[in-house]
Amino acid sequence: MPPAPDLTLGREQIARLRGELDLLATHSSTPPPGVTRILFTDTDLAGRAYVRHLMQDAGLTVVQDAAGNIFGRWPGTEPDMGRVGTGSHCDAIPHAGRYDGTVGVLGGIAAVRQLRAAGFVPRRSIDVIMFTSEEPTRFGIGCSGSRLLSSAIKPAALAQLMDEEGVSFDQARRQAGCTGELGDVPLGTGDYAAFVELHVEQGPVLEREQLAIGVVTAIAAPASFVITFRGAGGHAGTVLMPDRQDALVPAALLVCQAETLARTSGSDDTVATAGKLTVHPGAINSIPREVSVSFDVRDTDGAVRDRVVREIREQAHALAQSRGLEVEIRDINADPPQHADSTIVAAIERGCEHTGLPYRRLVSRAYHDALFMARVAPMGMIFVPSVAGISHRPDEFTSDDDIGRGVSVLAHVLVQLAR
């Protein structure tokens, strides 16, 4: 195997990437420093157009599929071989930061520029992918583009998803110029030989341990569901305590029990979050008669996660029965966790060693498009530090140098996988 080229980004290349990230951040429907880019809105379309421009400027052939996934392809000398993919997403939840997802897309383009400048010629074609809607903001489900690519969702089910305005995914994507049939989107066996995603950590580990790179070994996946309690309600002053059917009390108790179940699961990776509570009628002098609480439970071990979910559901039924309430449980999704491919983990570690960067293995407790790409190809992820572990906030920050180091490692990994 020939020696790896020097793929370290210089100050000029890092400054260029910084400028591109900053310019993309201006495509926002809310004022700076926050970034808001909701799927298929005018702001999202402007951001997509800018990404396409960057891909074309890097010499990539740009293709968009019917779901809106954008592919920038660098053809290899043997284009019939399985491709090597990299990339992430550029949509952003309301009032988010400018690094989540975008570092993986624009960093992937920068890695291709660096490889071209070094004279590298890939044997396998390399795709830089901007996935559609990793965030669940508009249609209530995350990773819609990579879900469809990996056949984790059926085309008809995706097409029928509705936003709060009653617009379907199918209507929105066609209005945005994404033509063609959703049934043509799923990948075939062997289309990709490998996929590696560069991403900001969104956690504090790398900064705390003063490390440059995180080598992801597994991605936790959420089981999400909503539990609704229904009682009689009534006047806050006239219904005495023995006669009450208060729907909020069991919901509150269940939130506390869910925390205990997660803490005592036997796994350090278990997390449970009650992220949304809806109380009806929501008056200070009215006993709540219908209360819904959403739960998000995650672990890199699917069996542990599913056990905690089952225990929360059992507790909900027990609480409802003991208080004479009705209970309804509505599942949102339950995706299986995924483990990174050992070959790609080793390739990332070799890239770190070649560039002299300190690294460690760690798991991702946030899910990413790589979670679904793992269903169709060997998968790996590269993390770069997030200052104070902050993400999904306007003050999310990763330094230029850390981004540059991540791109350099990605470029080394692409060399190993594409040749």
N, C-alpha and C positions, 0 to 999 in steps of 0.2 A: 504494500500500500504506500503511495507517495506521501511525503511529509505534508502535514496540514499547512495551508498558507497562513500568513499573519492577518488575522481578521479583526484586530483591535480597532475600535472606532476612535478616530482622532477628534480633536476639539471641533474641527469644522463639521465633521459628520454628526457629532452629538448636537451641535448648535442647530444644524439643519433639522434634525428630528425634533428638537425642542420647539422650533418655530412651527413645525407642522402640527404638533400636538396643541400648541396655543391657538393656531388658526382654526383647527377643527373645533376647539372649545367655543369659538365665537358663534358657531352654528347651534344656538341654544334658544329655547323659547322663554327662558327666564334670564334675568340680568346676571352678570358676573359678580362674584367668582363662581357661583354655582353653574352647573350645566344640566339642562333638561332636553333630552332628545327622545321623543316618544315615537314608536314605530309608525312609519308611513305618513307622518305629519310633514308639513312643508319643511320644518327644521331638519327632520330626519332625512328627507330627500336631498336637502342641500348638503348635509354631511356625507351622504352616499355619493353624491356627484364629486365631492372633493376627494374621497377615497379612490374612486375610479380614476380621477385625474392623476393621483400619485402613482397608482399601479401602472397606468399607461406611460407615465414619465419614466418609470423604472424599466420600461421595455417589456412589460408583461401583457399578455393577451387577456382581455377582460371579458368575462361572460357572467350573465346574471340568470339564475334559474327562476322558475315560476313562483317560488316562495320568497324571492328577494335575496337569497344568498348570493354574494358576489365573489367570484373566483378570478384572481390574477395569476395566470399560468406562465411559467418559464419552461418551455418544452425541453426535454432531455434528449440525449442522443438515441435513447431507446424508448420512444414515447408509448410503446405498447406495454411496458412494464407498469406495475402498480406505482402510483404517484406518491410523493411525500407531501403531506399537508402541514401548514402552520397557519396561525391566525387566531382571531377572537371576535369580539363584537364591538359596535360603536354606538348602540342605543344607550340611553342613560335615564335612570329613574329621576323623578322631579328633584331638583336642587341637589344633584350629585356632584362628584368631582370630575376631573378631566383625564384620569389615568386608568380607571376600571375598564378593561376591555380594549381601549384604544392603544395601549402600549403593545398589546399583542398583534394588532392589525398593522399599525404604522411601524412598529418595531420589526414585523415580518418583512415589510417592504424595504426597510432600511437594511436588513440582513441580506436581502437579495442584491441591493445596490453594492454592498460591501463585497459579496461574493463575485459579482461581475467585475468590480474594480480589481480584484485579486486574480482575475483570469480563470476562475473556476468554471468548468463545464460539467453540468450535471448529467449523469447517466439516466436517472429517473427524472421525470418532470417534477417540478416543484410548484405547488399551488399555495398562494397566500389567500386565505379565505376570510371574508367578513360575513359572519353568520347573522342571520335575521333574528332579531329580538331575543337576545339572551335573557333580558329582563322581562318579568311577567306583567309589566305595568298596564299595557293596553288591553290584552286579551286574557289575562289571568293565568297564563301558563308560561313558564320560562323556557328558553332554549328551543323555541318553536322551529327555527331553521335547522338546527342540528338534530332535533327530534325526528323531523321528517326525513332528513338525509339518511338517518340510521334506522328508519322504519319503526321508531319507538312510538310514533303516532300515525294513525291512518290518515291519508289525504282528506277523506270526507269529514273526519272528526276535526281536523285543523280548519278546514274551510268553513265549518259551521260555528266556530267560536265567535262570540259576540262581545263587543265592547259596551261601555256604559251608555253609549248613544244608540245602541241597537244596530250598529254597523258590523257586518260579519267580516271575518278575516279574508274571505274570498272577495268580497266587495272592496275592502280596503286595499288589498294587494293589486287588484286590477286597476283601481283608480290611480295607484302609484306607478303604473306602467309595468307591473310584473305579469306578463302574459304567459300563455302556455298552460299546461295541465299540471296540477299538483301531483298527480300520479306518476309523472315523469321525473320527479325530484329524487326519490330514494336511490341510494348508491347500490351498485352491484357488487357481488363478491370479488374481492381483489382489486377494486378501483384504486384503493389506497394501500400502500405497503406500510405506512407509518403516519402518525400525526403527533405533532408536538406543539404545545401552546405556551407562549410567553405571557405572563400575567403578573400584576402587582400582588403581593402576598395578601393584603387586606387583613393582616394580623400583625402582632408585635414581635414575633420570635426572631426574625433575622436582624432587625435593628437592635433588639435587646442583647443578642449574642454577637453583634458586630460582624455579621457574615454577609457576603455579597450575594450569594445564590442559595435558593432553596430547591432541592431536587424532590419533586412530589412523588410519593410512593403510592398514594391512594387518595380517592376523592369520596368524601362522605356525600350521601344523597338524602334529600328530605322525604319524609312521609308527611303529607299535609292533609289536614281534615278540619272540619268545623263541627262543633257540638252545640246543639241548641236545646235549652231547657224551657219548658212552657208550664206556667202555673196559673193561678186564678187572679193574681194581682189584687188591686183594691186600694182603698183610701189609707194613707199612711197613719192617720190618727184613729180610725174607727175599727180596723181589723186588729184584734189582739194577737199577741205572739203565738199562743197555742193553735190559732185558727189559720195561720198564714200558709200560703203556698208561694213563697218568694223565689223567683227563678234566678235571682242574682247570687244568692248565698251559695248554692251548690256549685255554680260556675266559679265563684271565688275560691271555694274550697278545692275544686278540681285543679285550678291553676297552681295552688300550693302543693297539691299532691303530685302533679306532673313534675314539678321541680325536684321533689324528693325522689321520685322514681328515676329521674335522669342522674341525680347525684349518687344514687346507690345501685346503679346498673351493673357495676363491676368493670366498666370500661371507661377509661379517661376521655374517650372521644365522644361519649354520648352527650348531646345537648337537646333540651326541649324548651321551646319558646311559645308563649301565648301572646301572639302579636296583635290581635284585634279583638276588641270586646264591644258588642253592640247591645244596648239596653233599650227595651221598649216598655212603657211609653217614654221613659227618660225624663220624668218630672220629679222634682225634689220631694213632692208630697204624695207620690204614687208608688205603691209597691210594684217592683218590676214583674211583669207577667210573661215576658219572653226575652231570653238572653242568649246570644250566640257568642262563642269564643273560638278563635282559630288556634290551631296547634301546628307547630313545625318541629318534627323530631328527626334528629340526624345521628348517624354513626358510620364509621367506615366498615363496621361489621353489621351486615344486613340482618342477621339473626337477633343480635342484641337490640338493634333499633326496632325491629318488628315486635319483640317482646315488650318493650316499653310502650309502644303504641297500643298493643293489646291490653296492657294493664291500665292505661289511661281510659280506654273505652269501657273496661269492666268497672272501674271506679265511677265513671259517669252513670252507668246503669244502676249501680248500687246507691248512689246519692239520690238519683231520681226516685227510685223505689221507696227509699226511706222517708222521703218528703212528699210522696203522693204527686209527683210531677211527671209530665211526659218528657221524653228525651229523643232527639233525632240526631244521627251522626251522618254527615255527608263527606265522603272522601273526595279529595281534590286530585292528588297524585301520590304515588309511592314508587320512586325510581330506585333501582338497585345501585348500591355503591359500586365503584370500579377501582381496580388496582392497576397501577402503571406497569407497562411491559418492562421486564428486567433488562432487555437489550437497550431500550431507550434510556432507562435510568443510568446504565453504564455509559452510554454515549454522552449524556449530560455531564456526568462526573468526569469523563475524559476531557470534555470541553472546558470544565472548570480548572482541571489540573494543567491543561495546556496554556491557559491564560493566567495561571497562578492565583486564582481566586478562591478564597475560603468558602466552603459550602457545608451544608448538612442536609440529611434527608428529613422530610416532614410530610404530614398529611394535609390535604386541603379540606377544610370544614365548610367552605363555600363550594357550591357546585358551579361547573363551567361547561362550555360546549364540549370540552374534551371528555366529559362524562359520557356523552352520547356517541362521540366519534370512536370511543373504545369498543363500541359494539360492532364496528366495521373494520377496525384496523388496530394494530398495536399502538398504544397511547403513552405519552409522557407529558409532563409540565415542568416549566422553569419559572420559579418565583424570584422576584426582586423585592427589596425591602419597601415597606410602607411606613412612613414616619408615624410613630405612636400607634401603629396598627389601624389608623383611621381610614375608613372607606365609606362610600355612599353618603359623603358629606362634602360640602364645598371646599373644606380645608384638607381633603385627602391630598397627600404629596409623596412623590418619589423623586429623588434627586436626579439631575441630568447624568451624573457619573454612574449611578446605579442602573439607570435605564440603558446607558451605553454598554455597561458590563453584561447586562442581560442579552442585549442584541448580539454582542460578540460571541457569547456562549451559544446562543441560538444558531448563529452562522456556522460555528464549528459542528454542531449537531446535524445541521442540514448537509454539510459536507459528508459526514459519516453515513447518513441515511440515503443520500442521493447518488453516491458513487459506488 
